[in-house]
Amino acid sequence: MAITIKKNVETEGLIRRIEQMTGTDLSTCYQCKRCTSGCPVSKLAGSPPSEIMRRLHLKAGDELLDSEIVWMCVSCETCSARCPMGIDVAAVMDALRQLAREKKAAPQEGNVPLFNRAFLETVKFFGRTYDIAMIAAYKLGTRKFMDDTEKFPSMLKKRKIALLPSLKGDRKTTRRIFQKANERKEAER
């Protein structure tokens, strides 16, 4: 696949900003592509994590903020765990998402932002993710209530999904984290 990069004066700033936000030296990536080989969404996205890292090496600009992998990334941190150089690739994706929001980059098509909101709201409320509540919020948003329902019994049988939320989550700490994040966002405005 051909990579088109638009170089301008701001590209150095984008790389430095990402490095500053993540505390990661992006120049240590040597393109082994282990991040991509472990990524659960790389086959669905046009630009896998290794390509995003390469584009950053080549001083790509704001076109990275429009990349679908930035929004499709589920922050599972498999890429970060697999990186032999210890680069936190998931944090790089988080930083790109944050910068995309700040620059009001092209809105993503589909339901990825809805899924992200549903996930974060359940974590905020329960102190950790609760699949049933997250699925319910997502289904309410998409209005596709019966899609994928045939998978539910199998997932329940294999204990991949719990009917009741876990009581192990530290709700107070989680709410404090969300509150500090909101305060930080307000301070930056």
C-alpha positions as CSV (number, residue, x, y, z in Angstrom):
1,M,0.0,0.0,0.0
2,A,1.3,3.4,-0.9
3,I,1.6,5.9,1.9
4,T,0.9,9.5,1.1
5,I,2.4,12.0,3.6
6,K,1.7,15.7,3.6
7,K,4.7,17.4,5.2
8,N,4.4,20.9,6.6
9,V,5.8,23.0,9.4
10,E,3.4,21.5,12.0
11,T,4.4,17.9,11.5
12,E,7.4,18.2,13.8
13,G,5.0,19.6,16.4
14,L,2.6,16.7,16.0
15,I,5.3,14.1,16.7
16,R,6.7,16.1,19.7
17,R,3.2,16.6,21.1
18,I,2.5,12.8,20.9
19,E,5.9,12.0,22.5
20,Q,5.2,14.5,25.2
21,M,1.6,13.2,25.9
22,T,2.7,9.6,26.0
23,G,6.2,9.8,27.4
24,T,7.4,7.6,24.5
25,D,10.3,8.0,22.2
26,L,8.8,7.1,18.9
27,S,12.2,6.9,17.2
28,T,12.9,3.6,18.9
29,C,10.3,1.7,16.8
30,Y,12.1,-0.4,14.2
31,Q,9.0,-1.6,12.3
32,C,9.0,-5.3,13.5
33,K,5.1,-5.1,13.1
34,R,4.5,-7.2,16.2
35,C,2.0,-4.5,17.2
36,T,0.0,-5.1,14.1
37,S,0.2,-8.9,14.3
38,G,-1.5,-8.9,17.7
39,C,-4.0,-6.2,17.0
40,P,-7.6,-7.5,17.0
41,V,-8.8,-4.7,14.7
42,S,-5.9,-4.3,12.3
43,K,-7.5,-6.3,9.6
44,L,-10.6,-4.1,9.8
45,A,-8.7,-0.8,9.5
46,G,-7.0,0.5,6.4
47,S,-4.0,1.6,8.4
48,P,-2.7,-0.9,11.0
49,P,-0.7,0.3,14.1
50,S,2.7,-0.3,12.5
51,E,1.7,1.9,9.6
52,I,0.7,4.7,12.0
53,M,4.0,4.4,13.7
54,R,5.8,4.5,10.3
55,R,3.9,7.5,9.3
56,L,4.9,9.3,12.5
57,H,8.5,8.4,11.7
58,L,8.1,9.9,8.3
59,K,6.7,13.1,9.9
60,A,3.2,12.7,8.7
61,G,0.8,15.5,9.6
62,D,-2.8,15.9,10.5
63,E,-4.0,13.3,8.0
64,L,-3.2,10.8,10.7
65,L,-6.0,12.2,12.8
66,D,-8.4,11.1,10.1
67,S,-7.2,7.5,10.1
68,E,-9.9,5.0,11.1
69,I,-7.5,2.9,13.2
70,V,-7.3,5.8,15.7
71,W,-11.1,5.3,16.4
72,M,-11.3,1.6,15.9
73,C,-8.5,0.9,18.4
74,V,-10.1,-0.8,21.5
75,S,-7.1,0.1,23.7
76,C,-6.6,-3.6,24.6
77,E,-2.9,-2.8,24.9
78,T,-1.9,-6.0,23.0
79,C,0.3,-3.8,20.8
80,S,2.1,-2.3,23.8
81,A,2.6,-5.7,25.4
82,R,4.0,-7.2,22.2
83,C,6.4,-4.3,21.4
84,P,10.0,-5.4,22.0
85,M,11.1,-1.8,22.4
86,G,8.5,-1.1,25.1
87,I,6.7,1.5,23.1
88,D,3.2,2.2,24.5
89,V,1.4,2.1,21.1
90,A,-2.0,2.1,22.7
91,A,-1.1,5.4,24.4
92,V,0.0,6.8,21.0
93,M,-3.5,5.9,19.7
94,D,-5.1,7.5,22.7
95,A,-3.0,10.7,22.1
96,L,-4.0,10.7,18.4
97,R,-7.7,10.4,19.4
98,Q,-7.3,13.3,21.8
99,L,-5.6,15.5,19.2
100,A,-8.3,14.5,16.6
101,R,-11.0,15.7,19.0
102,E,-9.1,18.9,19.7
103,K,-8.6,19.7,16.0
104,K,-12.2,18.6,15.2
105,A,-10.9,16.1,12.6
106,A,-13.4,14.4,10.3
107,P,-16.0,12.7,12.4
108,Q,-15.9,8.9,12.2
109,E,-18.5,7.0,10.4
110,G,-20.3,4.1,12.0
111,N,-20.8,3.3,15.6
112,V,-17.3,3.4,17.0
113,P,-17.8,6.7,19.0
114,L,-21.1,5.3,20.3
115,F,-19.4,2.1,21.5
116,N,-16.6,4.2,23.1
117,R,-19.2,6.3,25.0
118,A,-21.1,3.2,26.1
119,F,-17.9,1.6,27.4
120,L,-16.7,4.6,29.3
121,E,-20.1,5.3,30.9
122,T,-20.3,1.7,32.2
123,V,-16.8,2.0,33.6
124,K,-17.7,5.3,35.2
125,F,-20.8,4.0,36.8
126,F,-19.7,0.5,37.9
127,G,-16.0,1.1,38.5
128,R,-15.1,-1.4,35.8
129,T,-16.8,-2.6,32.6
130,Y,-20.1,-4.4,32.8
131,D,-20.9,-6.1,29.5
132,I,-24.7,-6.3,29.8
133,A,-25.1,-2.5,30.6
134,M,-22.6,-1.6,27.8
135,I,-24.4,-3.8,25.3
136,A,-27.8,-2.3,26.3
137,A,-26.5,1.3,26.0
138,Y,-24.9,0.4,22.6
139,K,-28.1,-1.3,21.3
140,L,-30.2,1.7,22.5
141,G,-27.9,4.0,20.5
142,T,-27.9,1.9,17.3
143,R,-31.6,0.9,17.6
144,K,-30.6,-2.5,16.3
145,F,-31.9,-4.4,19.3
146,M,-31.9,-7.9,17.8
147,D,-28.6,-7.9,16.0
148,D,-26.2,-10.6,17.3
149,T,-28.7,-11.9,19.9
150,E,-28.0,-15.5,18.7
151,K,-24.5,-15.3,20.1
152,F,-25.7,-14.4,23.6
153,P,-26.5,-18.0,24.9
154,S,-23.2,-19.3,23.7
155,M,-21.3,-16.5,25.4
156,L,-23.2,-17.0,28.6
157,K,-22.6,-20.7,28.5
158,K,-18.8,-20.2,28.0
159,R,-18.8,-17.5,30.8
160,K,-17.6,-14.9,28.4
161,I,-20.3,-12.5,29.7
162,A,-21.7,-12.1,33.3
163,L,-25.3,-11.4,34.1
164,L,-24.5,-9.4,37.2
165,P,-21.8,-6.7,37.5
166,S,-18.7,-7.4,39.4
167,L,-18.5,-5.9,42.9
168,K,-14.7,-5.8,42.8
169,G,-14.5,-2.5,41.0
170,D,-13.4,0.5,43.1
171,R,-16.2,2.9,42.1
172,K,-14.8,5.8,44.2
173,T,-11.4,5.7,42.6
174,T,-12.8,5.3,39.1
175,R,-15.2,8.3,39.6
176,R,-12.3,10.4,41.0
177,I,-10.3,9.5,37.8
178,F,-13.2,10.6,35.6
179,Q,-13.7,13.8,37.6
180,K,-10.0,14.7,37.4
181,A,-10.0,14.0,33.6
182,N,-13.0,16.3,33.2
183,E,-11.3,19.0,35.4
184,R,-8.2,18.7,33.2
185,K,-10.2,19.0,30.0
186,E,-12.0,22.1,31.4
187,A,-8.6,23.7,32.4
188,E,-7.2,23.1,28.9
189,R,-10.1,25.0,27.3
